[in-house]
Amino acid sequence: MEKFVGTGVAMATPFDGSGAVDYKALEKLVKHLSEGEVEYLVVLGTTAETATLTAEEQSKVLTYVQSVNYKKLPIVLGMGGNNTAALVESIKNTDLSEVDAILSASPYYNKPTQEGIYQHYKAVAESTDKPIILYNVPGRTASNISAETTLRLANDFDNIIGIKEASADMDQVMAIIQDKPKDFLVISGEDGLTFPIVACGGKGVISVVANAYPKIFSDMVRATLSGEIEIGREKHYQLKKFIDLLFAEGNPGGIKAALQILGICEDNLRLPLWKVSDELKTKLETAIKEIA
């Protein structure tokens, strides 16, 4: 699964002033990421505001990204849910022929037990032959995939190839890295912890920040993966202030503001999300000037 080693980008979905998907801006974003030398694209994840997109819009966004994927970067498709049967049906009924892997967030709101989480992913894994990347993000789902459950899934299913770990629990991340199968990928889901996670043996990141700074972030990850720790550390701290600001009022409000400042797309969001405050946007503008 070398294609998923390095930097994947959890792509934002640009909207125009009327709230419709801005496909011209989406193409501009894909080009920006390709030129930034990221390893792969993640479409229709949390950062994409997928929960506010209709099924038709989701299909159109995926098809459009595939059509403007200039460098033919691998594409990972976000497919999750808290109704296991409905998710399995969705996977079976979606054209995944040009999708390289599925990123599937742990069920939200239901707060399943660890056995429930295991059985959920068992059903998902058995519904497709596509590679599956687990997504642990307890801050959004209200439940944590324990290290033990992750390792159990990694050992039991060949097509469960990795986990995007966004628990911010370094002990848990290191426990998975220490005992995982050789080819299982531990992928950072926390931009601010990517450098230490990769230094500890992680294989990369699925990043929000890289929407704005794909070259700096992917260079940081590649340097750290190759053992060039000083270079990795330098680039980590080059972006640290920006990263801290980016999530101060939630995601994707921060990255949409940054992309607007950088001239890539407007900072429009769909309710219930809202634009960041003027105060935070001013701080982001200052941080961006300092990076440039």
KATA-V882573 format. One record per residue. N is the residue number from 0. PHI is phi as a letter, one per 40 degrees, with the letter a starting at -180 (NA if undefined). BURIAL is + if it has 24 or more other C-alpha atoms within 12 Angstrom, else -. Layout:
# KATA-V882573
n->(N/N)
phi->(PHI/PHI)
burial->(BURIAL/BURIAL)
This chain:
# KATA-V882573
n->(0/1/2/3/4/5/6/7/8/9/10/11/12/13/14/15/16/17/18/19/20/21/22/23/24/25/26/27/28/29/30/31/32/33/34/35/36/37/38/39/40/41/42/43/44/45/46/47/48/49/50/51/52/53/54/55/56/57/58/59/60/61/62/63/64/65/66/67/68/69/70/71/72/73/74/75/76/77/78/79/80/81/82/83/84/85/86/87/88/89/90/91/92/93/94/95/96/97/98/99/100/101/102/103/104/105/106/107/108/109/110/111/112/113/114/115/116/117/118/119/120/121/122/123/124/125/126/127/128/129/130/131/132/133/134/135/136/137/138/139/140/141/142/143/144/145/146/147/148/149/150/151/152/153/154/155/156/157/158/159/160/161/162/163/164/165/166/167/168/169/170/171/172/173/174/175/176/177/178/179/180/181/182/183/184/185/186/187/188/189/190/191/192/193/194/195/196/197/198/199/200/201/202/203/204/205/206/207/208/209/210/211/212/213/214/215/216/217/218/219/220/221/222/223/224/225/226/227/228/229/230/231/232/233/234/235/236/237/238/239/240/241/242/243/244/245/246/247/248/249/250/251/252/253/254/255/256/257/258/259/260/261/262/263/264/265/266/267/268/269/270/271/272/273/274/275/276/277/278/279/280/281/282/283/284/285/286/287/288/289/290/291)
phi->(NA/d/c/b/c/h/b/b/b/c/c/c/b/c/b/c/c/c/g/c/c/c/c/c/c/c/c/c/c/d/c/d/c/c/c/c/g/c/c/a/b/b/b/g/c/c/c/c/f/d/c/b/c/c/d/c/c/d/c/c/c/c/c/c/c/c/c/b/c/d/c/f/c/d/b/b/b/c/a/a/i/b/b/d/c/c/c/d/c/c/c/c/c/c/c/b/c/b/b/c/a/b/b/b/c/d/d/c/g/c/f/c/c/c/c/c/c/c/c/d/c/c/c/c/c/c/c/a/c/c/c/b/b/c/b/b/b/d/c/b/c/g/a/b/c/c/d/c/c/d/c/c/c/c/c/c/b/c/c/c/b/a/b/c/c/b/c/g/b/c/c/c/d/c/c/c/d/c/b/c/c/d/c/c/c/b/b/c/b/b/d/c/b/c/d/c/c/c/c/c/h/c/b/i/a/b/b/c/d/c/d/c/b/c/c/c/c/c/c/c/c/c/c/c/c/c/g/c/c/c/c/d/c/d/c/d/c/c/b/d/c/c/c/d/c/d/b/c/b/g/b/c/d/c/c/c/c/c/c/c/c/c/g/c/a/c/c/c/b/b/d/c/c/a/c/c/c/d/c/c/c/c/c/c/d/c/c/c/c/c/c/c)
burial->(+/-/-/+/+/+/+/+/+/+/+/+/+/+/+/-/-/-/-/-/+/+/+/-/+/+/+/+/+/+/+/+/+/+/+/+/+/+/+/+/+/+/+/+/+/+/+/+/+/+/-/+/+/-/-/-/-/+/+/-/+/+/+/+/+/+/-/+/+/-/-/+/+/+/+/+/+/+/+/+/+/+/+/+/-/-/+/+/-/-/+/-/-/+/-/+/-/-/+/+/+/+/+/+/+/+/+/+/-/-/-/+/-/-/-/-/+/+/+/+/+/+/+/+/+/+/+/+/-/+/+/+/+/+/+/+/+/+/+/-/+/-/+/+/+/+/+/-/+/+/+/+/+/+/-/-/+/+/+/+/+/+/+/+/+/+/+/+/+/+/-/+/+/+/-/+/+/-/-/+/-/-/-/+/+/+/+/+/+/+/+/+/+/+/+/+/+/+/+/+/+/+/+/+/+/+/+/+/+/+/+/+/+/+/+/+/+/+/+/+/+/+/+/+/+/-/-/-/-/-/+/+/+/-/+/+/+/+/+/+/+/+/+/+/+/+/+/-/+/+/+/+/+/+/+/+/+/+/+/+/-/+/-/+/+/+/+/+/+/+/-/-/-/-/+/+/-/-/-/+/+/-/+/+/+/-/+/+/-/-/-/-)
